[in-house]
Amino acid sequence: MESKADVAHVECVAQLARHLASVPHVHIAHPRRSAVAIVIRLVISTYPPYTPAQTPEATMQSLHAFLNHPLVSSSQAQVLFIQRAQHSRDPWSGNIGFPGGKHELCDTSDQDTAERETREELGLDLTKGFVHLGQLDDVAVYLLGQGTRMAVSPHVYLQTQEQSELCVSDEVASAHWIDFSCMVQRAERPVRPFSREYKSIGANIAARIFPKYALTLPWWFRIASVGLGNLHYTVLPLPYTAEHSVTNKVLEAGPNCVRVSDHVRFASDTELYLWGISLCMVSELVDMSLPIAPNRSVASPWPQLGSWLWTDINWVVNTVHRVMWSTQRRKPYTTSNDFFVSYF
């Protein structure tokens, strides 16, 4: 069978569009909402004409003609990521993710929110020269001990016209176009917790449960911190290059300069460290781009407890995650010999 990493990127984009159009997304009803834009571009010298359409069927026909054009058919796909600027009031300060933000009164839908925030953060107008492929499942922002705080709606776009260079705002430290192969290959070789290549972002469990005591550090809190240990959130490393990156000149910021503390960094000189809800979105993006179910997600977004202290609990958590992942997949899978299946 052909390796998933070797499949032409335009075929992945076509399959992604078909799945997003044919299978309804999961909506999380929550009064506090945010939205992000997952922007995909194809690396080509000249863009062929794309005919905008008003109906889903016509959109799929236009997209099919665009992706099968000789200038496009062998191109490589890239996905746009940003690193947020450091800000004391931003809970995702310094994190790697997608352009987006909170729903405002001026927004009539989650899609409006994603498009407005992308325009404000990167100067990119997704209503011109892009096609909206569809929506991934809503993702719940859950904080330990505080429940679901917000629902995030991810919207997927494909660039169909040449665009000017990104213009990052003061909310963004840097923007990066990442090769889609870096994500697709993880469907066959996922990041395994506590393996040699494993990286994680740690969070003290006691500080998550009792945040108001994290500064005063009473004796019982220090004992709980040692006894409970840390939660380890799996990181998916994404290699980047300066050629396909834009940094904020005003902030003199780059992907290696923003960190939460001396022990938590969201990027190195060569890699971005993706984790949390953005990692959940990437897992579904890859899953929806491939017609055959991978055995696992690209990397488990579930946190791990310390391996030396909670080995048995980690085994139970990972087993539950594997079972839940296999039963909650959104897309219909095929067992036929046809690697790509059209649902129209």
TADA-V478587 format. One record per pair of residues at least 6 apart in sequence whose ideal C-beta (glycine too) atoms are under 6 Angstrom apart, sorted by the first residue. I is the first residue (numbers start at 1). J is the second residue. Records with the same first field share a line. If there is no record, write none. Layout:
I: J ; J
This chain:
4: 184 ; 187 ; 188 ; 290
5: 181 ; 184 ; 185
9: 76 ; 77 ; 180
10: 67 ; 73
11: 340
12: 289
13: 77
14: 67
15: 289 ; 291 ; 340
16: 288 ; 289
17: 63 ; 133
18: 343
19: 288 ; 331
20: 133 ; 134
21: 56 ; 134
22: 343
23: 330 ; 331
25: 135 ; 137
26: 137 ; 138
27: 138
28: 138 ; 140 ; 151
30: 151
32: 150
33: 103 ; 151
34: 102 ; 150 ; 152
35: 100 ; 110 ; 113 ; 114 ; 153
36: 98 ; 100 ; 114 ; 154
37: 99 ; 100 ; 114 ; 118 ; 155 ; 157
38: 98 ; 154 ; 156
39: 80 ; 157
40: 77 ; 79 ; 158
41: 78 ; 159
42: 72 ; 75 ; 77
43: 75 ; 76
44: 71 ; 72 ; 75
46: 71
47: 161 ; 162
48: 69 ; 71
50: 66 ; 160
51: 62
53: 59 ; 62
60: 344
77: 180
78: 177 ; 179
79: 178 ; 180
80: 177
81: 96 ; 176 ; 178
82: 99 ; 172 ; 175
83: 96 ; 173 ; 174 ; 255
84: 92 ; 95
85: 171 ; 172 ; 173 ; 251
86: 93 ; 94 ; 258
87: 93
94: 258 ; 260 ; 266
95: 266
96: 266 ; 272 ; 274
97: 278
99: 117 ; 118 ; 121 ; 122
100: 114 ; 117
101: 117
103: 113
107: 113
110: 153
111: 155
114: 155
115: 126
118: 124 ; 126
119: 125
121: 169 ; 171 ; 172
122: 166
123: 167
126: 157
129: 160 ; 161 ; 163
130: 157 ; 159
131: 158 ; 160
132: 157
133: 156 ; 158
134: 156
135: 155
136: 154 ; 281 ; 284
138: 151 ; 153
139: 152 ; 277 ; 280
140: 148 ; 151
141: 149 ; 150
142: 148
143: 149
144: 208
145: 209
154: 281
166: 175 ; 246
168: 175 ; 246 ; 248
173: 248 ; 253 ; 258
174: 247 ; 254 ; 255
175: 246
176: 240 ; 245
177: 244
178: 238
182: 238
183: 282 ; 286
184: 286
186: 298
187: 286 ; 294
190: 296 ; 298 ; 299
191: 234 ; 236 ; 299
193: 304
194: 307
199: 235
200: 232 ; 233 ; 234 ; 235
201: 233 ; 264 ; 275
202: 230 ; 232
203: 231
204: 225 ; 230
205: 228 ; 231
206: 221 ; 224 ; 225 ; 228
207: 214
213: 221
229: 306 ; 309
231: 303
232: 304
233: 275 ; 303
234: 299 ; 300
235: 273 ; 275
236: 274 ; 279 ; 299
237: 271
238: 272 ; 274
239: 271
240: 272
247: 254
255: 267
256: 267 ; 269
259: 265
266: 273
267: 273
279: 301
280: 301
283: 297 ; 298
286: 298
288: 331
291: 334 ; 340 ; 341
293: 333
297: 325
300: 321
302: 321
304: 314
305: 313 ; 314
334: 341
